[in-house]
Amino acid sequence: MTPTETKGGAAMKMRTVFCGLLLVAAAHTHAGEAHVGLDWLKIVAFAAHQTDYSGVFVYQHDNHFETSRITHVVEEDGEYEKLESLDGPRREIVRHHGQVWCLINHQMVQTDSRQVRSMFPALLPEQLIALGENYHAMQVGTERVAGYNTQVIMFKPRDNYRYVHKMWAHTDSGLLLKAAVMGDKNQMIEQYAFTQLQIGGNIDRSWINDAIRKHEQPAATPRSAKGDTPVNSGWVVGGIPGGFKKTLEIERTLRGRHVPVTQIVYSDGLSAISIFIEPDDEDENDSDGLISRGAVNLYHKAVGKHWITVVGEVPPHTVIQVLDSIRYNGKR
């Protein structure tokens, strides 16, 4: 059996299982919202990694719109993904086998994959246990997106420290075709939605060899995480909401900084909170404040002799609570 046949058979099996799960869920949907099972969510989570697709999607927050083209294919040596901006300054990101390259100064430069936010449509984590502990996942109906039938999933947080997430999954493949973050008054805070999409079939792969050739140019010096040092920094975050687990604590050198910065990252399976702590250089241009862009909120201020920044895909009051709870316990 050829790799193509094997891949096709696996995809057919996935579609069959997915459709079967949808039929079971549909039997309960008529009575209202239906609970989403873990097996159902696993198919949705893996679809973005196991499906060939190419399309154009729009990102919206407030009155701002950004249009991007994404192409994702699966080869014998792993996934290849290219994301290109279609308006504004040219931006391009290429992913392959856990590595990420970004277009910087007209060159593709390797960057630290941990610093790149999870991108639509690969928004669900592969490890779903934490997700179930922090959100109620409910099926709330069916809709059409970009010409495809979808099942609508609502992730309702178990507290008010998180946003409501609403996702539209393709009923055949499980691929997310639309995703929105909702506020406490059911207002849309940000949204991703495909407007044009091809799933499967003859997806263009000619860009793969060209991308690899760019990445291997000596002029494109990789920005790796080799300089990052795992540490026990001594900083304590007392006000982190329940369900957020620490996933990273390092000292790293950031562009434009002359001294290492401590970074601590927490995740609840769907949203992340990052904390950056550095010595306060008493720059008069630095000022306390809150900045919001879509679902991402950033709060920073001086605490003693340090400048602390908290940024996360959580409501404003959450990042404020987290920063105000940070203390140094004097131990390293």
C-alpha positions as a LaTeX table, in Angstrom:
\begin{tabular}{lrrr}
\hline
Residue & $x$ (\AA) & $y$ (\AA) & $z$ (\AA) \\
\hline
Met1 & 0.00 & 0.00 & 0.00 \\
Thr2 & 1.40 & 3.40 & $-0.95$ \\
Pro3 & 1.72 & 6.32 & 1.53 \\
Thr4 & $-1.01$ & 8.10 & $-0.42$ \\
Glu5 & $-3.38$ & 5.15 & $-0.06$ \\
Thr6 & $-2.55$ & 4.85 & 3.63 \\
Lys7 & $-3.17$ & 8.54 & 4.17 \\
Gly8 & $-6.42$ & 8.40 & 2.18 \\
Gly9 & $-7.66$ & 5.42 & 4.15 \\
Ala10 & $-6.90$ & 7.11 & 7.45 \\
Ala11 & $-8.69$ & 10.27 & 6.32 \\
Met12 & $-11.76$ & 8.24 & 5.25 \\
Lys13 & $-11.78$ & 6.44 & 8.61 \\
Met14 & $-11.56$ & 9.77 & 10.43 \\
Arg15 & $-14.48$ & 11.18 & 8.44 \\
Thr16 & $-16.56$ & 8.08 & 9.15 \\
Val17 & $-15.91$ & 8.26 & 12.90 \\
Phe18 & $-16.51$ & 12.02 & 12.94 \\
Cys19 & $-19.83$ & 11.73 & 11.13 \\
Gly20 & $-20.88$ & 8.94 & 13.48 \\
Leu21 & $-20.19$ & 11.13 & 16.49 \\
Leu22 & $-22.16$ & 13.96 & 14.91 \\
Leu23 & $-25.18$ & 11.69 & 14.41 \\
Val24 & $-25.10$ & 10.69 & 18.07 \\
Ala25 & $-24.85$ & 14.34 & 19.12 \\
Ala26 & $-27.63$ & 15.37 & 16.74 \\
Ala27 & $-30.06$ & 13.07 & 18.53 \\
His28 & $-29.67$ & 15.27 & 21.61 \\
Thr29 & $-29.37$ & 18.66 & 19.93 \\
His30 & $-33.11$ & 18.97 & 19.31 \\
Ala31 & $-33.65$ & 19.26 & 23.04 \\
Gly32 & $-31.11$ & 22.13 & 23.28 \\
Glu33 & $-27.40$ & 22.24 & 23.92 \\
Ala34 & $-25.56$ & 18.90 & 23.92 \\
His35 & $-22.37$ & 18.06 & 25.76 \\
Val36 & $-19.34$ & 17.51 & 23.52 \\
Gly37 & $-17.44$ & 14.29 & 24.18 \\
Leu38 & $-13.66$ & 14.03 & 24.39 \\
Asp39 & $-13.44$ & 11.81 & 21.29 \\
Trp40 & $-15.33$ & 14.44 & 19.29 \\
Leu41 & $-12.91$ & 17.17 & 20.42 \\
Lys42 & $-9.86$ & 15.03 & 19.62 \\
Ile43 & $-10.95$ & 14.77 & 16.00 \\
Val44 & $-11.39$ & 18.56 & 15.82 \\
Ala45 & $-8.01$ & 19.14 & 17.51 \\
Phe46 & $-6.09$ & 16.86 & 15.15 \\
Ala47 & $-7.93$ & 17.89 & 11.96 \\
Ala48 & $-5.86$ & 21.06 & 11.58 \\
His49 & $-2.69$ & 18.93 & 11.61 \\
Gln50 & $-3.86$ & 15.96 & 9.52 \\
Thr51 & $-5.86$ & 17.67 & 6.76 \\
Asp52 & $-4.67$ & 19.21 & 3.49 \\
Tyr53 & $-6.34$ & 22.59 & 2.96 \\
Ser54 & $-5.79$ & 25.99 & 1.40 \\
Gly55 & $-7.88$ & 29.10 & 1.79 \\
Val56 & $-8.34$ & 32.75 & 2.68 \\
Phe57 & $-9.58$ & 33.84 & 6.09 \\
Val58 & $-10.40$ & 37.17 & 7.72 \\
Tyr59 & $-9.37$ & 38.16 & 11.24 \\
Gln60 & $-11.62$ & 40.79 & 12.82 \\
His61 & $-11.48$ & 42.74 & 16.06 \\
Asp62 & $-13.33$ & 45.99 & 16.76 \\
Asn63 & $-13.52$ & 47.69 & 13.34 \\
His64 & $-10.21$ & 46.26 & 12.15 \\
Phe65 & $-9.93$ & 43.54 & 9.50 \\
Glu66 & $-6.92$ & 41.53 & 8.33 \\
Thr67 & $-6.97$ & 39.07 & 5.42 \\
Ser68 & $-4.56$ & 36.12 & 5.18 \\
Arg69 & $-3.97$ & 33.10 & 2.98 \\
Ile70 & $-3.04$ & 29.79 & 4.59 \\
Thr71 & $-1.84$ & 26.59 & 2.91 \\
His72 & $-1.36$ & 23.38 & 4.90 \\
Val73 & $-0.26$ & 20.00 & 3.55 \\
Val74 & 0.91 & 16.77 & 5.13 \\
Glu75 & 3.92 & 14.99 & 3.61 \\
Glu76 & 5.83 & 11.87 & 4.67 \\
Asp77 & 8.24 & 14.05 & 6.69 \\
Gly78 & 5.53 & 15.97 & 8.51 \\
Glu79 & 3.35 & 19.05 & 8.17 \\
Tyr80 & 4.10 & 22.09 & 6.05 \\
Glu81 & 2.20 & 25.31 & 6.58 \\
Lys82 & 2.52 & 28.76 & 5.02 \\
Leu83 & 0.65 & 31.84 & 6.25 \\
Glu84 & 0.73 & 35.01 & 4.13 \\
Ser85 & $-0.79$ & 38.43 & 4.78 \\
Leu86 & $-2.87$ & 39.76 & 1.90 \\
Asp87 & $-3.18$ & 43.36 & 3.07 \\
Gly88 & $-0.94$ & 45.81 & 4.89 \\
Pro89 & 2.81 & 45.15 & 5.26 \\
Arg90 & 3.98 & 41.86 & 3.80 \\
Arg91 & 4.12 & 39.13 & 6.43 \\
Glu92 & 4.85 & 35.45 & 6.00 \\
Ile93 & 5.24 & 32.55 & 8.44 \\
Val94 & 6.29 & 29.02 & 7.50 \\
Arg95 & 6.04 & 26.04 & 9.83 \\
His96 & 7.50 & 22.57 & 9.43 \\
His97 & 7.99 & 19.80 & 11.97 \\
Gly98 & 7.82 & 22.12 & 14.99 \\
Gln99 & 10.09 & 24.74 & 13.44 \\
Val100 & 8.94 & 28.26 & 12.55 \\
Trp101 & 10.37 & 30.80 & 10.12 \\
Cys102 & 9.19 & 34.42 & 9.83 \\
Leu103 & 9.80 & 36.95 & 7.08 \\
Ile104 & 12.01 & 39.64 & 8.65 \\
Asn105 & 13.74 & 42.32 & 6.56 \\
His106 & 12.97 & 40.39 & 3.36 \\
Gln107 & 14.56 & 37.20 & 4.74 \\
Met108 & 13.04 & 34.06 & 6.22 \\
Val109 & 14.54 & 33.84 & 9.70 \\
Gln110 & 14.05 & 30.93 & 12.08 \\
Thr111 & 12.44 & 31.99 & 15.34 \\
Asp112 & 11.50 & 30.43 & 18.65 \\
Ser113 & 8.33 & 28.44 & 18.03 \\
Arg114 & 7.25 & 28.91 & 21.66 \\
Gln115 & 6.84 & 32.64 & 21.05 \\
Val116 & 4.44 & 32.22 & 18.13 \\
Arg117 & 0.79 & 32.25 & 19.22 \\
Ser118 & $-1.32$ & 29.28 & 18.17 \\
Met119 & $-2.78$ & 30.20 & 14.82 \\
Phe120 & $-6.20$ & 29.63 & 13.31 \\
Pro121 & $-7.41$ & 27.01 & 12.52 \\
Ala122 & $-5.09$ & 25.04 & 14.88 \\
Leu123 & $-6.57$ & 26.54 & 18.05 \\
Leu124 & $-7.48$ & 23.46 & 20.06 \\
Pro125 & $-4.66$ & 21.77 & 22.02 \\
Glu126 & $-3.79$ & 18.13 & 21.36 \\
Gln127 & $-3.93$ & 17.51 & 25.13 \\
Leu128 & $-7.58$ & 18.06 & 26.01 \\
Ile129 & $-7.80$ & 17.04 & 29.67 \\
Ala130 & $-7.07$ & 20.56 & 30.96 \\
Leu131 & $-9.61$ & 21.95 & 28.52 \\
Gly132 & $-12.39$ & 19.86 & 30.04 \\
Glu133 & $-11.40$ & 20.94 & 33.54 \\
Asn134 & $-11.77$ & 24.63 & 32.73 \\
Tyr135 & $-14.57$ & 24.83 & 30.15 \\
His136 & $-17.97$ & 23.30 & 29.45 \\
Ala137 & $-17.95$ & 22.22 & 25.79 \\
Met138 & $-21.43$ & 22.28 & 24.26 \\
Gln139 & $-22.83$ & 21.73 & 20.76 \\
Val140 & $-25.16$ & 24.60 & 19.96 \\
Gly141 & $-26.31$ & 24.02 & 16.38 \\
Thr142 & $-25.21$ & 23.78 & 12.76 \\
Glu143 & $-24.29$ & 26.52 & 10.28 \\
Arg144 & $-22.64$ & 26.92 & 6.88 \\
Val145 & $-19.24$ & 28.62 & 6.62 \\
Ala146 & $-17.46$ & 29.29 & 3.30 \\
Gly147 & $-19.84$ & 26.85 & 1.61 \\
Tyr148 & $-19.27$ & 23.97 & 4.06 \\
Asn149 & $-21.54$ & 22.51 & 6.73 \\
Thr150 & $-20.28$ & 22.97 & 10.27 \\
Gln151 & $-21.14$ & 21.95 & 13.80 \\
Val152 & $-21.01$ & 24.87 & 16.25 \\
Ile153 & $-19.21$ & 24.29 & 19.56 \\
Met154 & $-19.40$ & 26.66 & 22.53 \\
Phe155 & $-16.69$ & 26.57 & 25.22 \\
Lys156 & $-18.16$ & 28.19 & 28.33 \\
Pro157 & $-15.61$ & 28.94 & 31.08 \\
Arg158 & $-16.27$ & 27.68 & 34.58 \\
Asp159 & $-15.40$ & 31.12 & 36.03 \\
Asn160 & $-15.24$ & 34.76 & 34.93 \\
Tyr161 & $-11.47$ & 34.87 & 34.45 \\
Arg162 & $-11.74$ & 33.51 & 30.91 \\
Tyr163 & $-13.56$ & 34.32 & 27.71 \\
Val164 & $-16.29$ & 32.30 & 26.02 \\
His165 & $-14.98$ & 30.62 & 22.86 \\
Lys166 & $-17.22$ & 29.64 & 19.94 \\
Met167 & $-15.93$ & 27.40 & 17.14 \\
Trp168 & $-17.39$ & 26.09 & 13.87 \\
Ala169 & $-16.03$ & 22.63 & 12.89 \\
His170 & $-16.42$ & 21.12 & 9.41 \\
Thr171 & $-18.81$ & 18.17 & 9.70 \\
Asp172 & $-16.73$ & 15.94 & 7.38 \\
Ser173 & $-13.12$ & 16.58 & 8.41 \\
Gly174 & $-13.40$ & 18.34 & 11.78 \\
Leu175 & $-11.35$ & 21.30 & 10.53 \\
Leu176 & $-12.19$ & 24.60 & 12.23 \\
Leu177 & $-13.65$ & 26.99 & 9.68 \\
Lys178 & $-14.53$ & 29.81 & 12.03 \\
Ala179 & $-13.68$ & 30.79 & 15.60 \\
Ala180 & $-14.83$ & 33.66 & 17.80 \\
Val181 & $-14.05$ & 34.94 & 21.27 \\
Met182 & $-17.08$ & 36.34 & 23.08 \\
Gly183 & $-17.36$ & 38.77 & 25.98 \\
Asp184 & $-19.53$ & 38.49 & 29.08 \\
Lys185 & $-22.38$ & 40.28 & 27.26 \\
Asn186 & $-22.13$ & 37.88 & 24.30 \\
Gln187 & $-20.40$ & 40.56 & 22.22 \\
Met188 & $-17.82$ & 39.44 & 19.65 \\
Ile189 & $-14.31$ & 40.42 & 20.75 \\
Glu190 & $-12.38$ & 38.82 & 17.89 \\
Gln191 & $-13.16$ & 36.39 & 15.10 \\
Tyr192 & $-11.42$ & 34.27 & 12.46 \\
Ala193 & $-13.46$ & 33.00 & 9.52 \\
Phe194 & $-12.64$ & 31.37 & 6.20 \\
Thr195 & $-14.18$ & 33.14 & 3.21 \\
Gln196 & $-12.62$ & 30.85 & 0.57 \\
Leu197 & $-11.47$ & 27.30 & 1.26 \\
Gln198 & $-10.41$ & 24.08 & $-0.46$ \\
Ile199 & $-10.24$ & 20.95 & 1.69 \\
Gly200 & $-8.29$ & 18.04 & 0.21 \\
Gly201 & $-7.81$ & 17.52 & $-3.48$ \\
Asn202 & $-4.92$ & 18.99 & $-5.47$ \\
Ile203 & $-3.37$ & 21.50 & $-3.04$ \\
Asp204 & $-0.36$ & 23.40 & $-4.44$ \\
Arg205 & 2.92 & 22.10 & $-2.99$ \\
Ser206 & 5.37 & 23.92 & $-5.26$ \\
Trp207 & 6.18 & 26.47 & $-2.54$ \\
Ile208 & 7.63 & 23.82 & $-0.21$ \\
Asn209 & 10.97 & 23.38 & $-2.00$ \\
Asp210 & 11.30 & 27.13 & $-2.43$ \\
Ala211 & 10.63 & 27.69 & 1.27 \\
Ile212 & 13.22 & 25.13 & 2.31 \\
Arg213 & 15.80 & 26.68 & 0.00 \\
Lys214 & 15.23 & 30.09 & 1.60 \\
His215 & 15.54 & 28.66 & 5.08 \\
Glu216 & 18.90 & 27.09 & 4.31 \\
Gln217 & 20.51 & 30.32 & 3.13 \\
Pro218 & 23.50 & 31.17 & 5.36 \\
Ala219 & 22.44 & 34.83 & 5.48 \\
Ala220 & 19.29 & 33.95 & 7.38 \\
Thr221 & 20.73 & 33.50 & 10.86 \\
Pro222 & 18.36 & 31.42 & 13.00 \\
Arg223 & 16.85 & 32.95 & 16.09 \\
Ser224 & 16.71 & 29.95 & 18.33 \\
Ala225 & 15.91 & 29.37 & 21.95 \\
Lys226 & 19.45 & 28.17 & 22.71 \\
Gly227 & 20.11 & 31.22 & 24.88 \\
Asp228 & 17.04 & 30.58 & 27.04 \\
Thr229 & 17.84 & 29.27 & 30.50 \\
Pro230 & 15.27 & 27.37 & 32.61 \\
Val231 & 15.23 & 28.92 & 36.07 \\
Asn232 & 13.48 & 28.99 & 39.39 \\
Ser233 & 13.27 & 32.76 & 39.32 \\
Gly234 & 11.93 & 33.27 & 42.82 \\
Trp235 & 8.90 & 35.18 & 41.54 \\
Val236 & 5.55 & 34.00 & 42.91 \\
Val237 & 2.20 & 34.57 & 41.18 \\
Gly238 & $-0.46$ & 34.32 & 43.86 \\
Gly239 & $-3.44$ & 35.46 & 41.78 \\
Ile240 & $-3.23$ & 33.12 & 38.81 \\
Pro241 & $-6.77$ & 31.80 & 38.15 \\
Gly242 & $-7.47$ & 28.16 & 38.99 \\
Gly243 & $-6.82$ & 25.77 & 36.13 \\
Phe244 & $-3.86$ & 27.68 & 34.70 \\
Lys245 & $-0.73$ & 25.51 & 34.92 \\
Lys246 & 2.83 & 26.75 & 34.62 \\
Thr247 & 4.33 & 25.52 & 31.34 \\
Leu248 & 7.53 & 27.59 & 31.15 \\
Glu249 & 9.88 & 29.60 & 33.37 \\
Ile250 & 13.04 & 30.89 & 31.74 \\
Glu251 & 15.51 & 33.73 & 31.52 \\
Arg252 & 15.90 & 35.01 & 27.97 \\
Thr253 & 17.39 & 37.87 & 26.02 \\
Leu254 & 14.84 & 39.87 & 24.04 \\
Arg255 & 15.49 & 42.26 & 21.19 \\
Gly256 & 16.14 & 45.76 & 22.46 \\
Arg257 & 16.90 & 44.56 & 26.00 \\
His258 & 20.39 & 44.78 & 27.53 \\
Val259 & 19.77 & 42.37 & 30.39 \\
Pro260 & 17.99 & 38.98 & 30.53 \\
Val261 & 14.23 & 39.01 & 31.05 \\
Thr262 & 12.40 & 36.47 & 33.19 \\
Gln263 & 9.44 & 34.90 & 31.40 \\
Ile264 & 6.79 & 32.73 & 33.05 \\
Val265 & 3.99 & 31.14 & 31.01 \\
Tyr266 & 0.72 & 29.60 & 32.23 \\
Ser267 & $-1.93$ & 27.80 & 30.15 \\
Asp268 & $-5.40$ & 26.40 & 30.78 \\
Gly269 & $-5.51$ & 24.38 & 27.56 \\
Leu270 & $-7.18$ & 27.08 & 25.44 \\
Ser271 & $-5.75$ & 30.39 & 26.66 \\
Ala272 & $-2.27$ & 31.41 & 27.81 \\
Ile273 & $-0.92$ & 34.06 & 30.18 \\
Ser274 & 2.70 & 35.22 & 29.85 \\
Ile275 & 4.58 & 37.24 & 32.46 \\
Phe276 & 7.74 & 39.23 & 31.67 \\
Ile277 & 9.87 & 40.64 & 34.52 \\
Glu278 & 12.90 & 42.86 & 33.99 \\
Pro279 & 14.83 & 45.53 & 35.91 \\
Asp280 & 13.17 & 48.95 & 35.75 \\
Asp281 & 15.43 & 51.25 & 33.71 \\
Glu282 & 13.35 & 54.24 & 34.90 \\
Asp283 & 12.70 & 55.27 & 31.32 \\
Glu284 & 10.36 & 58.27 & 31.40 \\
Asn285 & 8.57 & 56.90 & 28.34 \\
Asp286 & 7.44 & 53.83 & 30.28 \\
Ser287 & 4.01 & 54.26 & 31.82 \\
Asp288 & 1.60 & 51.98 & 33.64 \\
Gly289 & $-1.38$ & 50.94 & 31.60 \\
Leu290 & $-3.62$ & 48.43 & 29.87 \\
Ile291 & $-3.50$ & 47.73 & 26.12 \\
Ser292 & $-6.05$ & 45.56 & 24.30 \\
Arg293 & $-6.03$ & 44.02 & 20.83 \\
Gly294 & $-8.85$ & 41.64 & 20.17 \\
Ala295 & $-8.84$ & 38.94 & 22.84 \\
Val296 & $-5.26$ & 39.74 & 23.90 \\
Asn297 & $-4.85$ & 42.10 & 26.85 \\
Leu298 & $-1.54$ & 43.50 & 28.07 \\
Tyr299 & $-1.01$ & 45.20 & 31.43 \\
His300 & 2.30 & 46.56 & 32.64 \\
Lys301 & 3.61 & 48.68 & 35.47 \\
Ala302 & 6.61 & 49.24 & 37.72 \\
Val303 & 6.72 & 47.11 & 40.87 \\
Gly304 & 9.54 & 48.15 & 43.16 \\
Lys305 & 12.71 & 48.12 & 41.06 \\
His306 & 11.21 & 45.93 & 38.35 \\
Trp307 & 9.06 & 46.48 & 35.27 \\
Ile308 & 6.43 & 43.75 & 34.96 \\
Thr309 & 4.27 & 42.96 & 31.92 \\
Val310 & 1.40 & 40.46 & 31.85 \\
Val311 & $-0.16$ & 39.55 & 28.50 \\
Gly312 & $-2.82$ & 36.95 & 27.88 \\
Glu313 & $-5.86$ & 35.83 & 25.91 \\
Val314 & $-8.05$ & 36.59 & 28.92 \\
Pro315 & $-10.26$ & 39.50 & 30.06 \\
Pro316 & $-8.62$ & 42.75 & 31.25 \\
His317 & $-9.45$ & 42.17 & 34.91 \\
Thr318 & $-7.61$ & 38.84 & 34.79 \\
Val319 & $-4.26$ & 40.28 & 33.65 \\
Ile320 & $-4.61$ & 43.10 & 36.19 \\
Gln321 & $-5.27$ & 40.61 & 39.00 \\
Val322 & $-2.32$ & 38.47 & 37.95 \\
Leu323 & 0.14 & 41.37 & 37.85 \\
Asp324 & $-1.01$ & 42.82 & 41.17 \\
Ser325 & $-0.42$ & 39.42 & 42.81 \\
Ile326 & 3.21 & 38.97 & 41.68 \\
Arg327 & 5.79 & 39.00 & 44.47 \\
Tyr328 & 9.44 & 38.08 & 44.83 \\
Asn329 & 10.05 & 35.57 & 47.60 \\
Gly330 & 13.82 & 36.16 & 47.76 \\
Lys331 & 14.78 & 32.60 & 46.77 \\
Arg332 & 16.32 & 31.29 & 43.58 \\
\hline
\end{tabular}
